Amino acid sequence: MLNLNEIIGLSTRTDKLYSTSNRGLATKMHIRHSLSFILLILGVSPMASTMVIAQPSLDSLDDLRWSHRIILFRDSVDPTLSAKEFEKLNAEIIDRDILWFAFDNQNISTNYTGVLADPFLENIQQRYFRDERTALVLIGKDGGVKDASNLLDLPRIFALIDGMPMRRAEMRESAPK
């Protein structure tokens, strides 16, 4: 969330800088009006106290590259049951920057907090689940498929992730010194 009071505070600091110079009131007013104009162009009312930037809906996994590891799990029985398995290990999932998507042909459960576009499910099924025997796909932060299997075994997936060079570097950086 972008706080407009901070932007206005920046304007006030800039106004003080210019008002102490020889430029005078005209420059001060110009800066204040310029800021208001910029906010209006951005679609923000200068009277608003906060601005929420709309998050576009997710239609593919490309937008998640370099920020998250992805587990895709096709559950032919009930994706809400597999979602409970993910939720049991939530701390480990958060620690490893994992977003998970459990789905069947019509329904999807996920820890992704944004909006999923209508073609999202169809797109991931076409891209990652061409083989009917594949039930789980692990995608690394680089966007590459790191593992594909026919069962949900999170401890095995965590071990696989923990052996990846990027994850080992993350663990070294977060280790107490």
Secondary structure, DSSP 4 states (H G I P E B T S, - for coil): -EEHHHHHHHHHHHHHHHHTSTTHHHHHHHHHHHHHHHHHHTT--TT-SEE-PPPPPB-SSGGGTTT-EEEEEE-SS-HHHHHHHHHHTHHHHHHTTEEEEEE-SS-EEES--SPBPTTHHHHHHHHH--STT--EEEE-TTS-EEEEESS--HHHHHHHHHTSHHHHHHHHHHS--
